[in-house]
Amino acid sequence: MHADDARRICDAVDAAFDAQLELTAELVRHPSLRTREGSAQDLLYAEMERRGFAMDRWELDAAQLSEHVGYGPSTVSYEGVTNVVGTYRPTEHTGRSLILNGHVDVVPEGPEEAWSRSPWDAPVIDGWLHGRGSGDMKAGLVANLFAFDAVRAAGLSPAAPIHFQSVVEEECTGNGSLSALMRGYTADAVVIPEPEEDMLVRANTGVIWFTVRVAGVPTHPREMSSGFNAIDAAHHVMGELRRVEERWNAERGSHRHFEDLDHPINFNLGTIRGGDWPSSVPAWCEIEVRAALYPGVTADQAWEELTGALESVTSDAQGHPISAVATRTGFYAEGYVLEEGSEAEAVLARSHERVFGSELRSFTTPGYLDGRVFTLYGDIPTLVYGPVSEAIHGFDERVEVESVRRITKSIALFIADWCGTAQA
């Protein structure tokens, strides 16, 4: 890429950056919780359509998705739950095609009184844009659009198709990106600007969500010894799962890219429900668990080991019999590794160095990413790379404004270099 072109592109990002932040803030103000993403998708649809993209919007189909090995069982109806894709098509296709992907769904905000301000406000304070989803990952979704705008504003037109994807279900199943892939959207490379600390993700874990139901024997508290407390038993069951977690972490030395992480495999007891009455020994308890697994371990293999561990729990420390039944309730996703040496990574490294003045670093993350969909099932080099953030999934989530600016420039330069350009 000519230095003058790169300079004009970066200048165009700066010129439009206030508008970019305003759109990001507006998107944050749409509480796009699971099954409630509609208004945020409306906004993004309008933004893509305004840019002249060919538009596609469709409702996820659980029955169709369930036929794919990468499907995560859903516990909600997908009626009204839609993906949005806008496609730019050049007059003449001479370059390499691209998918710019991002998820619009956000995790629940938790007790609002624990936030410094409403989670759905989006002020910029001391260089950080606040609000639920600001980092994870609405700043990235908007950066995709404004990176494209900057290329056009610099007097250039990308010379290959670009699919701008706003997907749902990333925070719970991964079925949104999977649906886009099954719909036929493919390309020569994928960029996903998740909040990744100005770095590239080299590898990440798979994830399985499941619910364990433990049965108890209800009695009056005056006769507790003759009953069996299902909530107490559920803690015993979770202890057995912790032993699996400990064993998998001890194996990290045999899993490439995970050898140096202190605790790459995390099992999270996310919710617990049980009992019917304070003065009755609980007859039931359900715990919802998120378990991570290494790349190269299939979801089926991990599930077999998890369920085997639960089946081995036949009694508690007092000898009471335990019945623990597990059901998959979301992610059933395998991890992936981005192999080094791809041309896409080389192009991103050049773009990053132009903007940041330093070498592109990569790292391993023990969280879920939709990159696994395109890497494992589309055989597409997928670059998960995005801005610095704090407190994602926590209180007072925020994204660093200047990091967003730099990442947008880097993605814009990547578009121009990867797709090639013609004079607009």
C-alpha positions in Angstrom: 0.0 0.0 0.0 1.3 3.5 -0.9 2.1 5.6 2.1 -0.1 8.4 0.8 -3.1 6.0 0.7 -2.4 4.9 4.2 -2.2 8.4 5.5 -5.4 9.5 3.8 -7.2 6.4 5.3 -6.0 7.2 8.8 -6.9 10.8 8.4 -10.4 9.8 7.3 -10.8 7.7 10.5 -9.8 10.8 12.6 -12.2 13.0 10.6 -15.2 10.8 11.3 -14.3 9.6 14.8 -16.7 11.8 16.7 -19.5 10.4 14.6 -18.2 6.8 15.2 -18.3 7.3 18.9 -21.8 8.8 18.7 -23.1 5.7 16.8 -21.3 3.4 19.3 -23.0 5.2 22.2 -26.4 5.0 20.5 -25.9 1.3 19.9 -25.0 0.8 23.6 -28.2 2.5 24.6 -30.1 -0.4 23.0 -30.2 -3.1 25.6 -29.6 -6.0 23.2 -30.0 -8.8 25.7 -30.7 -12.3 24.5 -33.9 -12.5 22.4 -34.2 -8.6 22.7 -31.6 -7.7 20.1 -34.2 -6.4 17.6 -33.9 -2.6 18.0 -30.1 -2.8 17.9 -30.3 -4.8 14.8 -32.7 -2.3 13.3 -30.2 0.4 13.9 -27.3 -1.5 12.3 -29.5 -2.6 9.4 -30.3 1.1 8.7 -26.6 2.0 8.9 -25.6 -0.7 6.5 -28.4 0.1 4.1 -27.5 3.8 4.1 -24.0 2.7 2.9 -25.6 1.0 -0.2 -25.0 -2.5 0.9 -27.1 -5.4 -0.3 -29.1 -6.3 2.7 -30.0 -9.7 4.2 -31.9 -10.3 7.5 -33.2 -13.7 8.6 -34.5 -15.5 11.7 -32.4 -18.2 13.2 -33.7 -21.7 12.6 -33.0 -24.0 15.5 -34.1 -27.2 13.7 -31.7 -26.4 10.8 -28.9 -25.4 13.1 -29.2 -28.6 15.1 -28.1 -30.6 12.1 -24.6 -29.0 12.3 -21.9 -30.4 14.5 -21.1 -26.9 15.8 -24.7 -26.3 17.1 -25.2 -25.3 20.7 -28.6 -26.4 22.1 -30.9 -23.5 22.6 -33.3 -23.0 25.5 -35.1 -20.0 24.0 -37.4 -19.5 21.0 -35.7 -18.0 18.0 -38.9 -16.3 16.8 -37.9 -12.7 16.0 -34.2 -13.4 16.7 -32.4 -12.3 13.6 -28.9 -11.9 12.0 -28.2 -8.9 9.8 -25.7 -9.0 7.0 -24.9 -6.1 4.6 -22.7 -6.9 1.5 -20.5 -4.5 -0.4 -19.9 -5.7 -3.9 -17.3 -3.9 -6.1 -17.8 -3.0 -9.7 -14.9 -5.4 -10.6 -13.8 -8.2 -8.3 -10.0 -8.4 -8.4 -9.0 -8.7 -4.7 -9.6 -11.0 -1.8 -13.0 -11.2 -0.1 -13.6 -10.4 3.5 -16.1 -11.0 6.4 -16.2 -8.3 9.1 -18.1 -10.0 11.9 -19.4 -8.9 15.3 -22.0 -9.9 17.8 -24.7 -7.5 18.9 -26.0 -9.6 21.9 -24.8 -8.6 25.4 -24.8 -10.4 28.8 -27.2 -9.4 31.6 -26.2 -6.3 33.5 -26.7 -7.6 37.0 -28.0 -5.4 39.8 -28.1 -1.9 38.3 -27.4 -0.3 41.7 -23.9 -1.8 41.6 -23.1 0.3 38.5 -21.8 3.9 38.8 -24.4 4.9 36.3 -27.1 3.2 34.2 -25.5 0.3 32.2 -27.4 1.6 29.2 -25.9 5.1 29.3 -22.8 5.5 27.2 -20.8 8.6 28.4 -17.1 9.1 27.6 -15.3 9.6 30.9 -11.5 10.1 31.2 -11.0 8.5 27.8 -13.3 5.5 28.3 -16.7 4.9 26.7 -18.9 3.2 29.2 -21.9 0.9 29.2 -22.9 -2.7 28.8 -21.6 -4.0 25.5 -19.4 -1.0 24.9 -16.4 -3.2 24.7 -18.0 -6.6 24.2 -18.4 -5.8 21.4 -20.4 -2.8 20.1 -17.3 -0.7 19.6 -16.0 -3.4 17.3 -19.2 -3.6 15.3 -19.2 0.1 14.6 -15.5 0.1 13.9 -16.1 -2.3 11.1 -18.4 0.1 9.4 -16.3 3.2 9.9 -13.1 1.4 8.8 -14.9 0.8 5.5 -16.0 4.4 5.4 -12.5 5.6 5.8 -11.3 3.7 2.8 -14.0 5.2 0.7 -13.4 8.7 2.1 -9.8 8.4 1.1 -11.0 8.1 -2.5 -10.6 4.3 -2.8 -13.0 1.5 -3.4 -12.3 -2.0 -2.1 -11.8 -4.4 -5.0 -13.5 -7.5 -3.4 -16.8 -8.3 -1.7 -17.1 -7.5 2.0 -19.8 -9.0 4.2 -20.6 -7.0 7.3 -22.2 -9.3 9.8 -24.1 -8.4 13.0 -24.9 -11.7 14.7 -26.8 -12.8 17.8 -26.2 -15.7 20.2 -22.4 -15.3 20.6 -22.7 -15.0 24.4 -24.6 -18.3 24.8 -24.4 -20.8 21.8 -22.5 -19.4 18.9 -25.5 -20.2 16.7 -25.6 -16.7 15.1 -22.3 -16.9 13.3 -23.0 -20.6 12.6 -26.2 -19.6 11.0 -24.4 -17.0 8.8 -21.9 -19.7 7.7 -24.7 -22.2 6.9 -26.5 -19.5 4.9 -23.5 -19.4 2.6 -21.5 -16.5 3.7 -17.8 -17.2 3.2 -14.7 -15.2 2.3 -11.0 -15.4 2.0 -10.5 -14.1 5.6 -12.6 -13.0 8.6 -11.9 -10.2 11.1 -13.7 -10.1 14.4 -12.9 -7.0 16.5 -13.6 -8.4 20.0 -12.0 -6.6 22.9 -8.6 -8.2 22.8 -6.2 -5.6 24.2 -4.9 -4.5 20.8 -3.7 -8.0 20.2 -4.5 -11.0 18.0 -5.9 -14.2 19.5 -3.7 -17.2 18.7 -5.9 -19.8 20.4 -8.9 -20.1 22.6 -10.8 -22.7 24.5 -14.1 -24.4 23.7 -17.0 -24.1 26.0 -19.9 -26.4 27.1 -22.9 -25.2 29.0 -25.0 -27.7 31.0 -27.5 -27.9 33.8 -27.3 -30.6 36.5 -30.4 -31.5 38.3 -30.0 -33.1 41.7 -32.9 -34.8 43.4 -33.5 -34.7 47.2 -36.0 -36.1 49.7 -38.2 -33.4 51.3 -39.1 -33.5 55.0 -39.9 -31.1 57.7 -36.8 -29.4 59.2 -37.5 -31.0 62.6 -36.8 -34.3 60.9 -33.9 -33.2 58.7 -31.9 -36.4 59.2 -34.7 -38.4 57.6 -34.7 -36.2 54.5 -32.0 -35.4 51.9 -31.1 -31.8 51.0 -30.7 -31.4 47.3 -29.0 -28.0 47.6 -26.3 -29.5 49.9 -25.9 -32.4 47.5 -25.5 -30.0 44.5 -22.5 -28.5 46.2 -21.1 -32.0 46.6 -21.7 -32.6 42.9 -19.9 -29.4 41.9 -17.0 -30.5 44.0 -16.7 -33.6 41.8 -16.7 -31.3 38.7 -14.0 -29.2 40.3 -11.8 -32.4 40.4 -12.3 -32.7 36.6 -11.3 -29.0 36.2 -8.2 -29.6 38.3 -7.2 -32.6 36.3 -7.7 -30.8 33.0 -5.6 -27.9 34.1 -2.8 -30.2 35.2 -2.7 -31.4 31.5 -2.1 -27.9 30.1 1.6 -28.8 29.4 0.4 -31.1 26.6 -1.8 -28.6 24.9 0.0 -26.2 22.5 -0.3 -22.4 23.4 -1.8 -23.2 26.9 1.4 -24.5 28.6 2.2 -21.1 30.3 -1.3 -20.2 31.4 -1.8 -20.7 35.2 -5.4 -21.8 34.9 -6.7 -22.1 31.3 -9.6 -24.4 32.1 -12.3 -22.7 34.2 -15.6 -24.3 35.3 -18.0 -21.6 36.4 -21.0 -22.4 38.6 -23.2 -19.6 37.0 -26.6 -20.1 38.6 -28.2 -22.2 41.3 -31.9 -22.7 41.9 -33.6 -25.1 44.3 -36.1 -25.8 46.9 -39.7 -24.8 47.3 -40.1 -23.6 50.9 -37.8 -22.3 53.7 -39.3 -24.9 56.1 -39.0 -27.9 53.8 -35.8 -29.8 53.1 -35.2 -29.1 49.4 -36.5 -31.8 47.0 -34.5 -30.5 44.0 -31.7 -28.3 43.0 -30.4 -27.2 39.6 -27.0 -25.8 38.9 -25.9 -24.3 35.6 -22.3 -24.8 34.7 -19.9 -23.4 32.1 -16.9 -25.7 31.4 -14.0 -24.9 29.2 -12.0 -27.5 27.0 -8.8 -27.4 25.1 -8.6 -27.1 21.3 -8.2 -30.5 19.8 -10.6 -32.0 22.4 -13.9 -32.6 20.8 -17.1 -31.5 22.6 -18.2 -35.1 22.6 -15.0 -36.3 24.3 -15.3 -33.6 27.0 -19.0 -34.3 27.5 -18.4 -38.0 28.0 -15.8 -37.2 30.7 -18.1 -34.7 32.4 -21.1 -37.0 32.5 -18.9 -39.9 33.6 -17.8 -37.8 36.5 -21.4 -37.1 37.5 -22.4 -40.7 37.2 -19.6 -41.6 39.6 -21.2 -39.4 42.3 -23.5 -42.0 43.9 -23.6 -40.7 47.5 -22.5 -37.7 49.6 -20.1 -37.7 52.5 -22.9 -39.0 54.8 -23.7 -41.9 52.5 -27.0 -40.4 51.1 -27.6 -41.6 47.6 -27.3 -38.9 44.9 -28.9 -38.6 41.5 -27.4 -36.0 39.3 -28.6 -35.7 35.7 -26.9 -33.3 33.2 -28.5 -31.6 30.2 -26.7 -29.5 27.6 -28.2 -26.0 27.6 -26.1 -23.8 25.3 -22.5 -23.8 24.1 -21.3 -27.1 22.8 -18.3 -25.5 21.1 -14.8 -26.7 20.5 -11.7 -24.5 20.8 -9.4 -23.6 17.9 -5.9 -22.5 17.1 -5.0 -19.8 14.5 -2.1 -21.3 12.8 0.8 -19.0 12.2 2.0 -18.1 8.7 -1.2 -17.1 6.9 -1.2 -14.2 4.5 -4.1 -12.7 6.3 -2.1 -12.5 9.5 0.8 -11.0 7.7 -1.4 -8.2 6.2 -2.9 -7.5 9.6 0.6 -7.3 11.2 1.6 -4.7 8.6 -1.5 -2.7 9.2 -1.1 -2.9 12.9 2.6 -1.8 12.8 1.7 1.2 10.6 -0.8 2.4 13.1 0.7 1.4 16.5 4.4 1.7 15.6 5.0 -1.7 17.2 4.9 -5.4 16.3 1.5 -7.2 16.4 1.4 -9.5 19.5 -0.7 -12.6 19.9 -2.0 -14.3 23.0 -4.1 -17.2 24.2 -7.5 -16.6 25.8 -9.5 -19.1 27.9 -12.8 -17.6 26.8 -15.2 -18.4 23.9 -15.0 -16.7 20.5 -17.0 -17.1 17.3 -13.7 -17.4 15.5 -14.1 -21.2 16.1 -17.1 -21.2 13.6 -15.1 -19.9 10.7 -11.8 -21.6 11.5 -13.2 -25.1 12.3 -16.2 -25.3 9.9 -15.3 -22.8 7.1 -11.6 -23.3 6.9 -11.1 -19.5 6.8 -8.3 -17.7 8.5 -10.0 -15.8 11.3 -8.4 -12.8 12.9 -9.9 -11.9 16.3 -8.3 -8.6 17.1 -9.7 -5.6 18.9 -9.5 -2.7 21.4 -8.6 -2.4 25.1 -11.5 -2.8 27.5 -12.2 -3.2 31.2 -14.9 -5.0 33.1 -16.6 -6.8 30.3 -19.4 -9.0 31.7 -18.9 -7.0 34.9 -20.0 -3.7 36.4 -19.0 -0.4 34.7 -17.9 -2.1 31.5 -15.9 0.3 29.3 -13.7 0.5 26.2 -10.7 2.8 25.7 -11.5 5.5 23.2 -8.0 5.9 21.7 -7.6 2.1 21.4 -10.9 2.1 19.4 -9.5 4.8 17.1 -6.3 2.9 16.5 -8.0 -0.4 15.9 -10.4 1.2 13.4 -7.4 2.6 11.5 -5.7 -0.8 11.5 -8.9 -2.6 10.2 -9.3 0.1 7.5 -5.7 -0.4 6.3 -6.3 -4.2 6.4 -9.4 -3.8 4.2 -7.4 -1.7 1.7 -4.4 -4.1 1.6 -6.3 -7.4 1.8 -9.2 -6.6 -0.6 -7.1 -4.3 -2.9 -8.5 -1.0 -4.1 -9.4 0.9 -7.1 -10.0 4.7 -7.4 -13.5 5.5 -6.3 
